[in-house]
Amino acid sequence: MKVFVTRTLPGRALERLRERGLEVEVHPGLFLPREALLKRVEGAVGLIPTVEDRIDAEVMDRAGPGLRVIACYSVGVDHVDLQAAKERGIRVTHTPGVLTEATADLTLALLLAVARRVVEGAAYAKDGLWKAWHPELLLGLDLQGLTLGLIGMGRIGQAVAKRALAFGMRVVYHARTPKPLPYPFLSLEELLKEADIVSLHTPLTPETHRLLNRERLFAMKRGAILLNTARGALVDTEALVEALRSHLFGAGLDVTDPEPLPLGHPLYALPNAVITPHIGSAGRRTRERMAEAAVESLLAVLEGREPPNPVV
């Protein structure tokens, strides 16, 4: 039985599949063109895709009736047509929990980079502009006493909140429903008005697509910071460019819309935008654990067991 893995994965998790007698095909390159994906899935009983791979009905049908499980190497599953999978009796799983701490760490890294203008400062020194110390050189924001507004309060949002408290920040949040947490629950409009930093940690769904549109971006406090380590399409990119030019202090973005962000995009020209290439979970051990989780879910389905992290 064949399992297709759309990218090479760190660690030795895939060896478990081979030890079970499965034929494991791995795409070795950075890019997997659509036509190559459609061809490589043919005859697969299991699929381990990344967030880069759009797994829709066409892909499922090209795999054939033997496809039993799509074990996503991610927490988000917006790249998979869940309804199409359900209709075909295909299980879909993901990897929650294992990347919580790594993504929370990067969220704080982006916050510090934007608030203290770290990237600007490094470029200033590297470009030979550092001639002397000055009291007003590259002034940023002090985090202590600022209000962090979290949109989405799952595992990652809660991990970010704990880190924010260590910096002396106040935490408020908005989610679909209030949770028994020691932080004030606010409506989205109240949070945008009150928070000095807004950090996104909500899934991408039809309801949350461009959740932060132009109206809401400009409803944020003047001089506020936006952080996004969730999904790029939660934010209206064109409106964000406008807001960064005239309204916001800065933005830290690990995800963008489109993604990857093409060379020459206006966001790259803004000194107050810190952009990283979707590396929120890119701790070595975290990525290995994601592979282990995906493999365990895939094996569970193929062996007739309930997978530990089902979506469908």
Backbone as CSV, one residue per row, in Angstrom:
resi,resn,N_x,N_y,N_z,CA_x,CA_y,CA_z,C_x,C_y,C_z
1,MET,0.854,-1.200,0.000,0.000,0.000,0.000,0.882,1.238,0.000
2,LYS,0.447,2.230,-0.745,1.265,3.421,-0.981,0.791,4.597,-0.123
3,VAL,1.769,5.296,0.454,1.529,6.556,1.152,2.361,7.628,0.455
4,PHE,1.718,8.744,0.126,2.453,9.838,-0.514,2.613,10.989,0.464
5,VAL,3.845,11.448,0.626,4.192,12.553,1.512,4.670,13.696,0.632
6,THR,4.034,14.853,0.745,4.264,15.917,-0.238,5.560,16.703,-0.043
7,ARG,6.244,16.534,1.105,7.542,17.172,1.334,8.379,16.248,2.214
8,THR,9.687,16.400,2.162,10.520,15.685,3.116,10.239,16.220,4.512
9,LEU,10.241,15.326,5.499,9.925,15.695,6.871,11.137,15.435,7.765
10,PRO,11.375,16.304,8.761,12.507,16.088,9.668,12.266,14.894,10.588
11,GLY,13.352,14.300,11.049,13.231,13.189,11.968,13.052,11.857,11.247
12,ARG,12.686,10.842,12.005,12.615,9.475,11.493,11.195,8.905,11.521
13,ALA,10.198,9.766,11.633,8.824,9.287,11.763,8.384,8.446,10.570
14,LEU,8.823,8.805,9.366,8.384,8.065,8.184,8.894,6.637,8.179
15,GLU,9.966,6.367,8.946,10.468,4.995,9.026,9.422,4.062,9.621
16,ARG,8.572,4.589,10.492,7.505,3.760,11.067,6.587,3.218,9.983
17,LEU,6.333,4.032,8.957,5.475,3.587,7.868,6.143,2.465,7.093
18,ARG,7.421,2.632,6.816,8.152,1.595,6.073,8.256,0.304,6.889
19,GLU,8.429,0.435,8.208,8.489,-0.750,9.066,7.186,-1.528,9.055
20,ARG,6.063,-0.839,8.760,4.761,-1.503,8.672,4.529,-2.103,7.278
21,GLY,5.541,-2.014,6.425,5.431,-2.580,5.093,4.773,-1.668,4.073
22,LEU,4.588,-0.411,4.421,3.977,0.538,3.481,5.021,1.071,2.510
23,GLU,4.583,1.330,1.297,5.440,1.964,0.288,5.307,3.480,0.471
24,VAL,6.411,4.129,0.832,6.381,5.557,1.131,7.051,6.328,0.009
25,GLU,6.291,7.175,-0.665,6.829,8.059,-1.690,6.870,9.473,-1.137
26,VAL,8.023,10.132,-1.252,8.212,11.478,-0.717,8.661,12.397,-1.835
27,HIS,7.960,13.517,-1.991,8.410,14.516,-2.963,9.590,15.272,-2.359
28,PRO,10.750,15.292,-3.029,11.953,15.837,-2.414,12.139,17.338,-2.552
29,GLY,11.384,17.999,-3.408,11.660,19.392,-3.718,10.937,20.385,-2.836
30,LEU,11.286,21.658,-3.026,10.640,22.742,-2.295,9.235,22.993,-2.815
31,PHE,9.046,22.861,-4.131,7.748,23.114,-4.754,7.157,21.815,-5.278
32,LEU,5.851,21.690,-5.172,5.130,20.554,-5.741,4.042,21.105,-6.653
33,PRO,4.317,21.145,-7.961,3.310,21.666,-8.892,2.023,20.856,-8.838
34,ARG,0.944,21.490,-9.178,-0.376,20.851,-9.117,-0.421,19.566,-9.933
35,GLU,0.091,19.607,-11.153,0.044,18.421,-11.996,0.853,17.276,-11.405
36,ALA,1.977,17.622,-10.779,2.796,16.592,-10.145,2.054,15.988,-8.947
37,LEU,1.371,16.829,-8.180,0.588,16.337,-7.053,-0.473,15.355,-7.527
38,LEU,-1.191,15.727,-8.586,-2.257,14.867,-9.090,-1.720,13.521,-9.555
39,LYS,-0.542,13.527,-10.145,0.028,12.272,-10.610,0.553,11.422,-9.455
40,ARG,1.218,12.068,-8.495,1.866,11.329,-7.423,0.863,10.691,-6.449
41,VAL,-0.341,11.241,-6.339,-1.314,10.674,-5.392,-1.998,9.423,-5.918
42,GLU,-1.840,9.141,-7.198,-2.552,8.003,-7.790,-2.222,6.713,-7.045
43,GLY,-3.249,6.031,-6.607,-3.080,4.748,-5.940,-2.731,4.827,-4.467
44,ALA,-2.711,6.017,-3.888,-2.319,6.160,-2.479,-3.478,5.806,-1.554
45,VAL,-3.138,5.123,-0.457,-4.136,4.877,0.581,-4.050,5.928,1.679
46,GLY,-2.905,6.598,1.746,-2.709,7.650,2.733,-1.938,8.800,2.135
47,LEU,-2.213,9.982,2.639,-1.582,11.198,2.138,-1.180,12.066,3.315
48,ILE,0.069,12.550,3.310,0.521,13.507,4.309,0.880,14.796,3.574
49,PRO,-0.054,15.770,3.537,0.196,17.034,2.850,0.613,18.137,3.823
50,THR,1.177,19.201,3.280,1.478,20.393,4.051,0.460,21.477,3.708
51,VAL,0.581,22.618,4.366,-0.358,23.718,4.118,-0.213,24.285,2.705
52,GLU,0.871,23.948,2.022,1.088,24.429,0.658,0.249,23.670,-0.365
53,ASP,-0.313,22.543,0.029,-0.964,21.650,-0.923,-2.477,21.747,-0.827
54,ARG,-3.118,22.118,-1.915,-4.574,22.197,-1.940,-5.133,20.804,-2.228
55,ILE,-5.761,20.237,-1.218,-6.286,18.876,-1.338,-7.797,18.961,-1.499
56,ASP,-8.237,18.917,-2.733,-9.659,19.063,-3.037,-10.205,17.768,-3.621
57,ALA,-11.422,17.824,-4.118,-12.075,16.628,-4.646,-11.291,16.030,-5.807
58,GLU,-10.710,16.877,-6.640,-9.944,16.375,-7.777,-8.762,15.522,-7.318
59,VAL,-8.055,15.989,-6.296,-6.922,15.229,-5.766,-7.412,13.905,-5.181
60,MET,-8.486,13.951,-4.414,-9.008,12.732,-3.793,-9.427,11.712,-4.846
61,ASP,-10.072,12.196,-5.896,-10.531,11.281,-6.935,-9.368,10.719,-7.744
62,ARG,-8.312,11.517,-7.933,-7.143,11.006,-8.635,-6.428,9.946,-7.808
63,ALA,-6.467,10.092,-6.503,-5.881,9.060,-5.653,-6.622,7.745,-5.838
64,GLY,-7.929,7.827,-5.996,-8.729,6.635,-6.220,-9.491,6.210,-4.983
65,PRO,-10.310,5.195,-5.136,-11.191,4.774,-4.032,-10.448,4.173,-2.849
66,GLY,-9.165,3.874,-3.018,-8.401,3.304,-1.913,-7.928,4.321,-0.900
67,LEU,-8.037,5.630,-1.207,-7.563,6.659,-0.280,-8.417,6.650,0.974
68,ARG,-7.763,6.439,2.109,-8.496,6.307,3.370,-8.213,7.425,4.361
69,VAL,-7.049,8.077,4.238,-6.703,9.066,5.260,-5.826,10.167,4.683
70,ILE,-6.143,11.399,5.082,-5.316,12.573,4.786,-4.832,13.097,6.130
71,ALA,-3.564,12.832,6.426,-2.985,13.211,7.717,-2.199,14.499,7.536
72,CYS,-2.843,15.613,7.830,-2.236,16.919,7.554,-1.046,17.191,8.470
73,TYR,0.021,17.672,7.874,1.208,18.096,8.627,1.015,19.571,8.977
74,SER,0.020,19.823,9.831,-0.356,21.193,10.194,-1.476,21.129,11.228
75,VAL,-1.718,22.262,11.866,-2.913,22.398,12.700,-4.082,22.837,11.831
76,GLY,-3.870,23.867,11.033,-4.923,24.349,10.151,-5.225,23.349,9.050
77,VAL,-6.495,23.269,8.668,-6.908,22.345,7.608,-7.700,23.075,6.522
78,ASP,-7.488,24.383,6.418,-8.218,25.146,5.411,-7.781,24.809,3.989
79,HIS,-6.672,24.078,3.831,-6.212,23.668,2.508,-6.860,22.364,2.040
80,VAL,-7.714,21.781,2.883,-8.374,20.517,2.556,-9.879,20.743,2.425
81,ASP,-10.469,20.185,1.389,-11.926,20.243,1.226,-12.527,19.176,2.145
82,LEU,-12.916,19.584,3.325,-13.402,18.637,4.328,-14.713,17.986,3.909
83,GLN,-15.567,18.742,3.246,-16.841,18.175,2.811,-16.621,17.079,1.776
84,ALA,-15.693,17.334,0.844,-15.386,16.320,-0.171,-14.816,15.064,0.480
85,ALA,-13.977,15.239,1.501,-13.419,14.087,2.203,-14.510,13.302,2.917
86,LYS,-15.403,14.013,3.568,-16.491,13.353,4.303,-17.381,12.565,3.356
87,GLU,-17.682,13.151,2.214,-18.540,12.481,1.235,-17.906,11.196,0.721
88,ARG,-16.578,11.135,0.689,-15.861,9.975,0.168,-15.411,9.011,1.266
89,GLY,-15.776,9.323,2.499,-15.402,8.447,3.592,-13.927,8.475,3.934
90,ILE,-13.271,9.595,3.644,-11.834,9.736,3.903,-11.641,10.468,5.225
91,ARG,-10.854,9.908,6.125,-10.556,10.563,7.391,-9.522,11.659,7.167
92,VAL,-9.698,12.766,7.876,-8.747,13.879,7.849,-8.281,14.136,9.274
93,THR,-6.978,14.242,9.470,-6.422,14.507,10.790,-5.474,15.692,10.712
94,HIS,-5.087,16.206,11.889,-4.133,17.318,11.928,-3.217,17.136,13.131
95,THR,-2.392,18.165,13.411,-1.364,18.018,14.457,-1.464,19.125,15.503
96,PRO,-2.557,19.186,16.247,-2.683,20.239,17.261,-1.797,19.964,18.464
97,GLY,-1.539,20.997,19.227,-0.824,20.816,20.488,0.682,20.832,20.361
98,VAL,1.238,20.045,19.429,2.693,19.893,19.391,3.415,21.176,18.978
99,LEU,2.734,22.067,18.261,3.420,23.279,17.807,3.012,24.533,18.590
100,THR,2.277,24.339,19.677,1.770,25.472,20.456,2.883,26.376,20.959
101,GLU,3.846,25.800,21.657,4.876,26.612,22.301,5.772,27.289,21.276
102,ALA,6.122,26.571,20.217,6.993,27.155,19.190,6.316,28.346,18.515
103,THR,5.026,28.216,18.210,4.312,29.316,17.552,4.139,30.494,18.503
104,ALA,3.888,30.214,19.767,3.791,31.295,20.753,5.132,32.019,20.894
105,ASP,6.226,31.262,20.876,7.550,31.884,20.941,7.756,32.848,19.777
106,LEU,7.397,32.393,18.564,7.614,33.258,17.398,6.718,34.486,17.464
107,THR,5.505,34.337,17.982,4.616,35.493,18.132,5.277,36.566,18.985
108,LEU,5.880,36.142,20.096,6.577,37.117,20.945,7.823,37.655,20.272
109,ALA,8.502,36.823,19.497,9.675,37.294,18.760,9.289,38.398,17.774
110,LEU,8.178,38.193,17.072,7.706,39.220,16.144,7.304,40.481,16.878
111,LEU,6.631,40.315,18.025,6.238,41.482,18.805,7.450,42.296,19.224
112,LEU,8.471,41.639,19.743,9.678,42.341,20.166,10.386,42.989,18.973
113,ALA,10.429,42.265,17.852,11.095,42.805,16.666,10.425,44.084,16.180
114,VAL,9.081,44.093,16.205,8.348,45.281,15.746,8.418,46.391,16.787
115,ALA,8.103,46.063,18.037,8.026,47.089,19.078,9.370,47.767,19.310
116,ARG,10.459,47.008,19.261,11.780,47.569,19.520,12.573,47.815,18.239
117,ARG,11.928,47.679,17.102,12.493,48.014,15.791,13.820,47.288,15.562
118,VAL,13.821,46.004,15.888,15.046,45.214,15.824,15.556,45.075,14.394
119,VAL,14.677,44.775,13.452,15.109,44.592,12.073,15.633,45.897,11.491
120,GLU,14.931,46.995,11.775,15.410,48.309,11.327,16.781,48.618,11.922
121,GLY,16.929,48.320,13.210,18.194,48.606,13.871,19.339,47.790,13.316
122,ALA,19.078,46.501,13.053,20.129,45.656,12.482,20.554,46.160,11.111
123,ALA,19.577,46.561,10.289,19.901,47.091,8.962,20.646,48.417,9.075
124,TYR,20.261,49.234,10.024,20.908,50.536,10.253,22.389,50.340,10.549
125,ALA,22.681,49.385,11.422,24.079,49.120,11.764,24.828,48.490,10.593
126,LYS,24.217,47.512,9.951,24.869,46.798,8.864,25.151,47.697,7.669
127,ASP,24.287,48.681,7.443,24.451,49.590,6.307,25.432,50.721,6.580
128,GLY,26.060,50.697,7.750,27.063,51.708,8.058,26.522,53.047,8.497
129,LEU,25.254,53.086,8.909,24.649,54.349,9.329,24.868,54.642,10.816
130,TRP,25.353,53.667,11.562,25.550,53.815,13.009,26.845,54.581,13.262
131,LYS,26.704,55.866,13.435,27.871,56.740,13.641,28.028,57.137,15.102
132,ALA,26.925,57.179,15.835,26.991,57.592,17.236,25.697,57.206,17.932
133,TRP,25.740,57.162,19.256,24.530,56.905,20.048,23.750,58.204,20.174
134,HIS,22.429,58.106,20.154,21.605,59.309,20.290,20.340,58.964,21.067
135,PRO,19.865,59.825,21.965,18.675,59.521,22.780,17.408,59.257,21.975
136,GLU,17.343,59.737,20.731,16.120,59.559,19.953,16.298,58.598,18.779
137,LEU,17.374,57.821,18.808,17.641,56.889,17.720,16.724,55.665,17.822
138,LEU,15.936,55.415,16.767,15.101,54.219,16.640,14.240,53.951,17.878
139,LEU,13.532,54.973,18.309,12.658,54.807,19.466,11.511,53.850,19.145
140,GLY,11.270,52.928,20.071,10.195,51.964,19.900,9.201,52.030,21.040
141,LEU,8.517,50.921,21.274,7.491,50.859,22.312,7.965,50.001,23.485
142,ASP,7.707,50.464,24.705,7.926,49.652,25.901,6.715,48.749,26.093
143,LEU,6.937,47.456,26.261,5.819,46.516,26.351,5.115,46.545,27.697
144,GLN,5.846,46.818,28.754,5.229,46.787,30.081,4.080,47.790,30.159
145,GLY,2.934,47.305,30.601,1.768,48.169,30.753,0.884,48.249,29.523
146,LEU,1.333,47.712,28.383,0.492,47.731,27.186,-0.560,46.625,27.259
147,THR,-1.615,46.784,26.477,-2.692,45.801,26.428,-2.562,44.956,25.167
148,LEU,-2.472,43.650,25.368,-2.432,42.700,24.263,-3.822,42.135,24.050
149,GLY,-4.352,42.289,22.851,-5.656,41.744,22.503,-5.503,40.527,21.621
150,LEU,-5.955,39.383,22.104,-5.845,38.128,21.369,-7.171,37.805,20.697
151,ILE,-7.130,37.591,19.401,-8.321,37.175,18.662,-8.168,35.688,18.393
152,GLY,-8.947,34.887,19.122,-8.764,33.441,19.137,-8.034,33.066,20.414
153,MET,-8.611,32.162,21.192,-8.031,31.838,22.494,-7.964,30.329,22.689
154,GLY,-7.412,29.662,21.671,-7.130,28.244,21.800,-5.788,28.039,22.469
155,ARG,-5.153,26.904,22.178,-3.881,26.580,22.835,-2.817,27.660,22.600
156,ILE,-2.677,28.093,21.342,-1.617,29.052,21.025,-1.923,30.415,21.649
157,GLY,-3.165,30.852,21.539,-3.533,32.128,22.142,-3.253,32.147,23.636
158,GLN,-3.577,31.062,24.321,-3.340,30.999,25.760,-1.845,30.970,26.086
159,ALA,-1.055,30.305,25.236,0.390,30.277,25.453,0.998,31.663,25.241
160,VAL,0.485,32.411,24.276,0.957,33.782,24.057,0.580,34.652,25.254
161,ALA,-0.625,34.460,25.789,-1.066,35.247,26.945,-0.124,35.066,28.126
162,LYS,0.286,33.836,28.402,1.200,33.579,29.516,2.531,34.299,29.321
163,ARG,3.021,34.300,28.108,4.280,34.993,27.824,4.116,36.501,27.986
164,ALA,2.966,37.013,27.548,2.723,38.448,27.661,2.700,38.899,29.118
165,LEU,2.139,38.078,29.989,2.103,38.424,31.411,3.513,38.574,31.973
166,ALA,4.445,37.750,31.506,5.829,37.835,31.976,6.481,39.152,31.583
167,PHE,5.970,39.790,30.533,6.479,41.090,30.107,5.723,42.246,30.761
168,GLY,4.813,41.923,31.679,4.075,42.966,32.369,2.949,43.563,31.561
169,MET,2.436,42.803,30.589,1.352,43.295,29.755,0.001,42.865,30.313
170,ARG,-1.024,43.600,29.955,-2.410,43.238,30.277,-2.972,42.484,29.087
171,VAL,-3.748,41.435,29.348,-4.278,40.587,28.288,-5.801,40.672,28.253
172,VAL,-6.348,40.875,27.063,-7.789,40.755,26.821,-7.948,39.850,25.606
173,TYR,-9.157,39.317,25.401,-9.313,38.419,24.257,-10.723,38.449,23.705
174,HIS,-10.812,37.980,22.444,-12.100,37.761,21.794,-12.071,36.373,21.180
175,ALA,-13.140,35.626,21.345,-13.292,34.308,20.743,-14.764,34.104,20.439
176,ARG,-15.074,32.991,19.792,-16.474,32.735,19.455,-17.341,32.672,20.706
177,THR,-16.796,32.081,21.770,-17.511,32.017,23.046,-16.531,32.297,24.172
178,PRO,-16.990,32.910,25.262,-16.098,33.156,26.410,-15.606,31.840,27.007
179,LYS,-14.411,31.892,27.585,-13.814,30.726,28.223,-13.553,31.043,29.694
180,PRO,-13.452,30.022,30.538,-13.146,30.264,31.962,-11.665,30.592,32.142
181,LEU,-11.308,31.791,31.753,-9.916,32.241,31.792,-9.815,33.533,32.607
182,PRO,-8.651,33.822,33.160,-8.500,35.019,33.997,-8.205,36.291,33.193
183,TYR,-8.784,36.378,32.002,-8.584,37.556,31.161,-9.952,38.084,30.732
184,PRO,-10.111,39.393,30.596,-11.398,39.940,30.159,-11.758,39.500,28.741
185,PHE,-13.009,39.094,28.567,-13.548,38.764,27.245,-14.206,40.026,26.680
186,LEU,-13.832,40.401,25.459,-14.379,41.601,24.836,-14.989,41.244,23.487
187,SER,-15.916,42.065,23.041,-16.367,41.946,21.657,-15.200,42.326,20.748
188,LEU,-15.284,41.933,19.494,-14.202,42.252,18.564,-14.015,43.762,18.453
189,GLU,-15.102,44.482,18.391,-15.011,45.939,18.259,-14.359,46.566,19.494
190,GLU,-14.729,46.068,20.682,-14.126,46.579,21.918,-12.639,46.278,21.969
191,LEU,-12.266,45.071,21.557,-10.856,44.690,21.594,-10.022,45.567,20.658
192,LEU,-10.504,45.774,19.450,-9.749,46.587,18.496,-9.561,48.015,19.009
193,LYS,-10.548,48.501,19.708,-10.483,49.864,20.231,-9.535,49.979,21.421
194,GLU,-9.415,48.902,22.199,-8.704,48.952,23.471,-7.260,48.469,23.409
195,ALA,-6.963,47.530,22.512,-5.660,46.861,22.525,-4.561,47.698,21.878
196,ASP,-3.384,47.677,22.489,-2.191,48.285,21.899,-1.539,47.335,20.905
197,ILE,-1.720,46.042,21.135,-1.237,44.999,20.230,-2.388,44.049,19.971
198,VAL,-2.642,43.735,18.704,-3.671,42.773,18.320,-2.971,41.576,17.698
199,SER,-3.227,40.390,18.235,-2.568,39.176,17.753,-3.614,38.151,17.326
200,LEU,-3.462,37.626,16.112,-4.450,36.730,15.520,-4.093,35.267,15.764
201,HIS,-5.061,34.516,16.297,-4.851,33.091,16.577,-6.127,32.297,16.315
202,THR,-6.847,32.677,15.286,-8.112,32.031,14.967,-7.989,31.271,13.653
203,PRO,-8.723,30.180,13.466,-8.653,29.443,12.204,-9.202,30.270,11.050
204,LEU,-8.759,29.933,9.845,-9.311,30.551,8.649,-10.533,29.755,8.201
205,THR,-11.676,30.417,8.188,-12.933,29.839,7.743,-13.623,30.864,6.843
206,PRO,-14.696,30.500,6.167,-15.415,31.511,5.389,-15.840,32.715,6.245
207,GLU,-16.126,32.481,7.527,-16.558,33.574,8.412,-15.397,34.473,8.826
208,THR,-14.186,33.912,8.922,-13.044,34.719,9.376,-12.181,35.232,8.229
209,HIS,-12.521,34.888,6.994,-11.761,35.387,5.847,-11.792,36.913,5.827
210,ARG,-10.615,37.527,5.819,-10.476,38.991,5.899,-11.248,39.563,7.087
211,LEU,-11.118,38.876,8.201,-11.736,39.346,9.440,-11.303,40.779,9.744
212,LEU,-10.022,41.039,9.540,-9.526,42.412,9.698,-9.509,43.065,8.322
213,ASN,-10.656,43.646,7.976,-10.770,44.397,6.730,-10.323,45.838,6.973
214,ARG,-10.506,46.668,5.983,-10.038,48.048,6.118,-10.701,48.754,7.295
215,GLU,-12.000,48.585,7.431,-12.718,49.264,8.512,-12.168,48.857,9.876
216,ARG,-11.920,47.572,10.058,-11.446,47.111,11.359,-9.983,47.445,11.591
217,LEU,-9.169,47.430,10.546,-7.771,47.825,10.723,-7.672,49.275,11.188
218,PHE,-8.504,50.122,10.613,-8.472,51.532,11.006,-9.277,51.782,12.280
219,ALA,-9.996,50.761,12.761,-10.654,50.867,14.064,-9.684,50.551,15.195
220,MET,-8.531,49.965,14.854,-7.512,49.715,15.866,-6.955,51.044,16.376
221,LYS,-6.370,51.024,17.553,-5.745,52.220,18.109,-4.701,52.774,17.144
222,ARG,-4.654,54.067,17.008,-3.564,54.665,16.246,-2.249,54.334,16.966
223,GLY,-1.285,53.848,16.229,-0.010,53.478,16.820,0.030,52.072,17.386
224,ALA,-0.991,51.257,17.078,-1.027,49.877,17.565,-0.175,48.975,16.684
225,ILE,0.038,47.750,17.167,0.790,46.727,16.442,-0.140,45.572,16.114
226,LEU,-0.018,45.033,14.887,-0.755,43.845,14.489,0.218,42.680,14.345
227,LEU,-0.140,41.526,14.908,0.645,40.299,14.775,-0.232,39.232,14.135
228,ASN,0.329,38.488,13.181,-0.426,37.394,12.570,0.481,36.183,12.379
229,THR,0.252,35.164,13.195,0.948,33.890,13.030,-0.059,32.781,12.737
230,ALA,-1.259,33.150,12.301,-2.330,32.178,12.060,-2.460,31.890,10.566
231,ARG,-3.195,32.722,9.840,-3.368,32.578,8.399,-3.412,33.962,7.769
232,GLY,-2.742,34.111,6.641,-2.641,35.415,5.995,-3.965,35.989,5.577
233,ALA,-4.879,35.130,5.120,-6.150,35.622,4.596,-7.099,36.116,5.673
234,LEU,-6.691,36.085,6.930,-7.484,36.724,7.976,-7.453,38.246,7.856
235,VAL,-6.482,38.746,7.086,-6.262,40.186,6.978,-6.366,40.620,5.518
236,ASP,-6.987,41.748,5.285,-7.012,42.369,3.961,-5.648,43.001,3.723
237,THR,-4.840,42.391,2.861,-3.447,42.816,2.693,-3.334,44.236,2.164
238,GLU,-4.128,44.584,1.168,-4.049,45.941,0.612,-4.397,46.980,1.664
239,ALA,-5.412,46.697,2.464,-5.795,47.625,3.525,-4.707,47.705,4.594
240,LEU,-4.026,46.595,4.847,-2.944,46.600,5.832,-1.799,47.492,5.381
241,VAL,-1.461,47.434,4.115,-0.415,48.323,3.591,-0.790,49.773,3.852
242,GLU,-2.025,50.113,3.570,-2.502,51.480,3.798,-2.438,51.848,5.274
243,ALA,-2.866,50.923,6.134,-2.873,51.199,7.570,-1.460,51.352,8.119
244,LEU,-0.515,50.576,7.613,0.866,50.680,8.080,1.515,51.995,7.654
245,ARG,1.051,52.554,6.584,1.602,53.827,6.107,1.082,55.017,6.899
246,SER,-0.097,54.864,7.511,-0.699,56.063,8.090,-1.292,55.898,9.488
247,HIS,-1.442,54.655,9.957,-2.236,54.478,11.176,-1.570,53.596,12.236
248,LEU,-0.951,52.507,11.837,-0.390,51.556,12.783,1.094,51.793,13.022
249,PHE,1.562,51.400,14.202,3.002,51.479,14.487,3.761,50.457,13.664
250,GLY,3.190,49.252,13.532,3.877,48.227,12.763,3.102,46.927,12.753
251,ALA,3.655,45.942,12.052,3.045,44.625,11.972,4.126,43.564,11.923
252,GLY,3.870,42.455,12.604,4.729,41.277,12.535,3.944,40.153,11.903
253,LEU,4.390,39.693,10.744,3.604,38.748,9.948,4.415,37.497,9.646
254,ASP,3.957,36.359,10.137,4.567,35.086,9.752,3.787,34.435,8.621
255,VAL,2.613,34.980,8.346,1.750,34.488,7.269,1.237,35.696,6.492
256,THR,0.998,35.514,5.213,0.573,36.621,4.363,-0.472,36.131,3.365
257,ASP,-1.103,37.067,2.701,-2.036,36.767,1.626,-1.725,37.716,0.472
258,PRO,-1.126,37.227,-0.635,-0.856,35.816,-0.932,0.366,35.300,-0.177
259,GLU,0.507,33.972,-0.211,1.652,33.332,0.424,2.203,32.260,-0.508
260,PRO,3.503,32.321,-0.806,4.495,33.308,-0.366,4.197,34.710,-0.917
261,LEU,4.641,35.708,-0.187,4.481,37.083,-0.640,5.466,37.336,-1.769
262,PRO,4.993,37.753,-2.939,5.902,37.889,-4.085,6.903,39.017,-3.909
263,LEU,8.070,38.822,-4.497,9.107,39.843,-4.476,8.564,41.138,-5.078
264,GLY,8.852,42.255,-4.431,8.372,43.543,-4.910,7.032,43.950,-4.342
265,HIS,6.434,43.121,-3.497,5.153,43.488,-2.888,5.344,44.712,-1.997
266,PRO,4.354,45.615,-1.959,4.487,46.848,-1.159,4.807,46.620,0.313
267,LEU,4.395,45.495,0.880,4.696,45.235,2.290,6.200,45.195,2.549
268,TYR,6.955,44.658,1.590,8.399,44.567,1.771,9.069,45.939,1.860
269,ALA,8.454,46.937,1.278,9.048,48.275,1.261,8.783,49.055,2.539
270,LEU,7.945,48.521,3.421,7.572,49.236,4.642,8.527,48.865,5.773
271,PRO,9.235,49.831,6.336,10.193,49.510,7.402,9.529,49.016,8.684
272,ASN,8.235,49.285,8.840,7.534,48.864,10.064,6.802,47.538,9.900
273,ALA,7.090,46.801,8.826,6.535,45.467,8.631,7.666,44.445,8.737
274,VAL,7.561,43.552,9.707,8.525,42.459,9.859,7.851,41.193,9.345
275,ILE,8.418,40.591,8.313,7.785,39.459,7.629,8.718,38.260,7.674
276,THR,8.187,37.137,8.151,8.938,35.883,8.160,8.183,34.841,7.333
277,PRO,8.881,33.836,6.783,8.277,32.909,5.812,7.572,31.711,6.441
278,HIS,6.538,31.971,7.236,5.701,30.931,7.827,6.550,29.930,8.615
279,ILE,7.274,30.442,9.600,8.180,29.604,10.388,7.718,29.469,11.836
280,GLY,6.425,29.692,12.076,5.917,29.656,13.442,6.225,28.366,14.174
281,SER,6.164,27.237,13.478,6.408,25.947,14.121,7.812,25.414,13.851
282,ALA,8.695,26.267,13.328,9.977,25.779,12.806,11.060,25.577,13.859
283,GLY,10.693,25.047,15.015,11.690,24.490,15.910,11.955,23.052,15.470
284,ARG,13.210,22.622,15.480,13.529,21.288,14.959,12.710,20.203,15.659
285,ARG,12.710,20.223,17.001,11.976,19.192,17.719,10.478,19.304,17.466
286,THR,9.963,20.517,17.354,8.536,20.694,17.079,8.162,20.086,15.740
287,ARG,8.956,20.365,14.715,8.642,19.822,13.388,8.758,18.291,13.377
288,GLU,9.693,17.745,14.137,9.784,16.286,14.233,8.546,15.711,14.913
289,ARG,8.074,16.378,15.955,6.882,15.908,16.658,5.641,16.021,15.778
290,MET,5.592,17.027,14.920,4.480,17.130,13.974,4.467,15.929,13.036
291,ALA,5.659,15.540,12.560,5.753,14.370,11.689,5.299,13.115,12.427
292,GLU,5.723,12.972,13.677,5.328,11.810,14.472,3.809,11.766,14.661
293,ALA,3.211,12.929,14.904,1.764,12.991,15.107,1.018,12.634,13.828
294,ALA,1.485,13.152,12.688,0.829,12.849,11.417,0.931,11.363,11.093
295,VAL,2.102,10.786,11.320,2.302,9.358,11.038,1.429,8.501,11.950
296,GLU,1.355,8.850,13.222,0.534,8.076,14.152,-0.935,8.112,13.737
297,SER,-1.433,9.270,13.329,-2.826,9.363,12.891,-3.055,8.547,11.629
298,LEU,-2.119,8.616,10.700,-2.255,7.866,9.454,-2.286,6.365,9.727
299,LEU,-1.361,5.893,10.554,-1.318,4.473,10.888,-2.584,4.023,11.611
300,ALA,-3.082,4.862,12.501,-4.292,4.509,13.243,-5.443,4.218,12.297
301,VAL,-5.624,5.080,11.303,-6.722,4.868,10.358,-6.500,3.598,9.549
302,LEU,-5.285,3.417,9.034,-5.015,2.245,8.200,-5.118,0.942,8.991
303,GLU,-4.883,1.010,10.299,-4.950,-0.190,11.136,-6.308,-0.362,11.815
304,GLY,-7.265,0.495,11.441,-8.614,0.344,11.969,-8.820,0.926,13.346
305,ARG,-7.899,1.782,13.794,-8.034,2.434,15.092,-8.547,3.859,14.907
306,GLU,-9.101,4.443,15.975,-9.527,5.844,15.924,-8.278,6.716,16.008
307,PRO,-8.085,7.644,15.070,-6.885,8.487,15.107,-6.937,9.458,16.281
308,PRO,-5.777,9.835,16.819,-5.750,10.708,17.995,-6.183,12.148,17.724
309,ASN,-6.043,12.607,16.490,-6.363,14.014,16.189,-7.253,14.125,14.948
310,PRO,-8.487,13.633,15.042,-9.367,13.667,13.860,-9.983,15.047,13.630
311,VAL,-10.193,15.352,12.363,-10.972,16.526,11.975,-12.272,16.047,11.329
312,VAL,-12.145,15.084,10.447,-13.301,14.455,9.779,-13.163,12.937,9.951
